Amino acid sequence: MRQTMHILVSILLWIVFGYYWYLVTHQSLSSGVVLAIKVLSLLVVLGIITTVLWIRHNERLARRDQRRSPRPSPPEILDHDHIGRRIAGPGLAALKHARVTEIDIDDQDVKSYDIQDEVD
C-alpha cells in the first residue's frame, strides 16, 4: 500500500509539474514567466537533491544496521500458558519431540502435559 501511495503521489506531482510547464511555455516572456521558470527549476533541483540525500541516508542506516549473524532466539519458557494457567509436565524439548501429547486441566486450574509413547 505504501509503495502504491508513493507512485500515485509521484504521478500527481509530475502532472502538476507538466501543467505548470504548459502554462509557462504558452505565455509571453514577462517577469512573471521568468519567475515561474526559476521557481519550477528550483523545485526540480530541490527534488533531486532531496531524493539523493534521502537515498544516502537510507543506505547509511542499512550499512550501520547490518548484522553478521542472526539474533539469538529468546529462551522458550513453558511455565504459564497464554491465559495465565500454571503448566506442569516434562520440559519443552521433550514435548517438541513427542509423537503424542495428552493435555489435562485439573481442579486447581493447572494445565498438565503428559507424553504418551504409544498410540491407543
C-alpha positions as CSV (number, residue, x, y, z in Angstrom):
1,M,0.0,0.0,0.0
2,R,2.8,2.4,0.9
3,Q,4.5,1.9,-2.5
4,T,1.2,2.4,-4.3
5,M,0.7,5.7,-2.5
6,H,4.3,6.8,-3.4
7,I,3.6,6.0,-7.0
8,L,0.3,7.9,-7.0
9,V,1.8,11.0,-5.4
10,S,4.7,10.9,-7.8
11,I,2.4,10.7,-10.8
12,L,0.2,13.6,-9.4
13,L,3.3,15.7,-8.8
14,W,4.5,15.1,-12.4
15,I,1.1,16.1,-13.7
16,V,1.2,19.3,-11.8
17,F,4.8,19.9,-12.9
18,G,3.8,19.3,-16.6
19,Y,0.8,21.5,-16.3
20,Y,2.8,24.4,-14.9
21,W,5.4,24.0,-17.7
22,Y,2.5,24.0,-20.2
23,L,1.3,27.3,-18.7
24,V,4.8,28.8,-18.8
25,T,5.5,27.8,-22.4
26,H,2.2,29.3,-23.7
27,Q,2.8,32.8,-22.3
28,S,5.0,35.6,-23.5
29,L,8.2,36.1,-21.6
30,S,7.4,38.6,-18.9
31,S,8.9,39.0,-15.5
32,G,6.2,36.6,-14.1
33,V,7.1,33.9,-16.6
34,V,10.8,34.2,-15.9
35,L,10.0,34.0,-12.1
36,A,7.8,30.9,-12.8
37,I,10.7,29.3,-14.8
38,K,13.1,30.0,-11.9
39,V,10.7,28.6,-9.3
40,L,10.0,25.4,-11.3
41,S,13.7,24.9,-11.9
42,L,14.4,25.4,-8.3
43,L,11.7,22.9,-7.3
44,V,13.2,20.3,-9.7
45,V,16.7,20.8,-8.3
46,L,15.4,20.7,-4.7
47,G,13.5,17.5,-5.5
48,I,16.6,15.8,-7.0
49,I,18.8,16.9,-4.1
50,T,16.2,15.7,-1.5
51,T,15.9,12.3,-3.2
52,V,19.7,11.8,-3.4
53,L,20.1,12.8,0.3
54,W,17.2,10.5,1.3
55,I,18.8,7.6,-0.6
56,R,22.2,8.2,1.0
57,H,20.5,8.5,4.5
58,N,18.8,5.1,4.0
59,E,22.0,3.5,2.7
60,R,23.9,4.7,5.7
61,L,21.2,3.3,8.0
62,A,21.3,0.0,6.2
63,R,25.1,-0.3,6.5
64,R,25.1,0.6,10.2
65,D,22.3,-2.0,11.0
66,Q,23.9,-4.9,9.1
67,R,24.2,-7.9,11.3
68,R,26.9,-10.6,10.7
69,S,24.8,-13.2,12.4
70,P,21.1,-13.6,13.3
71,R,19.9,-12.6,16.7
72,P,19.7,-15.4,19.2
73,S,16.3,-16.8,19.9
74,P,14.8,-15.8,23.2
75,P,14.7,-18.6,25.7
76,E,11.5,-20.7,25.5
77,I,9.9,-20.9,28.9
78,L,6.9,-23.1,29.5
79,D,5.7,-22.3,33.0
80,H,2.4,-20.5,32.2
81,D,0.1,-20.6,29.2
82,H,-1.4,-17.6,27.4
83,I,-4.2,-17.1,29.8
84,G,-2.1,-17.4,32.9
85,R,-2.6,-21.1,34.0
86,R,0.4,-22.8,35.6
87,I,1.8,-25.6,33.5
88,A,3.2,-28.9,34.8
89,G,4.9,-31.6,32.8
90,P,8.2,-32.5,31.0
91,G,10.4,-29.9,29.5
92,L,9.7,-28.1,26.3
93,A,12.3,-30.0,24.4
94,A,10.6,-33.3,25.3
95,L,7.2,-32.0,24.3
96,K,8.5,-30.9,20.9
97,H,9.9,-34.4,20.1
98,A,6.9,-36.3,21.5
99,R,4.7,-38.1,19.0
100,V,1.6,-37.9,21.2
101,T,0.9,-35.4,24.0
102,E,-2.0,-35.6,26.4
103,I,-3.1,-32.3,27.9
104,D,-5.3,-32.1,31.0
105,I,-6.5,-29.2,33.3
106,D,-7.2,-30.1,36.9
107,D,-9.4,-28.5,39.6
108,Q,-6.6,-26.1,40.7
109,D,-6.5,-24.7,37.1
110,V,-3.1,-26.3,36.4
111,K,-2.5,-27.5,32.8
112,S,-0.5,-30.7,32.7
113,Y,1.2,-32.2,29.7
114,D,1.8,-36.0,29.5
115,I,3.8,-37.7,26.8
116,Q,2.3,-40.9,25.5
117,D,4.8,-43.3,24.0
118,E,2.2,-45.4,22.2
119,V,-1.0,-44.5,20.4
120,D,-4.1,-46.1,21.9
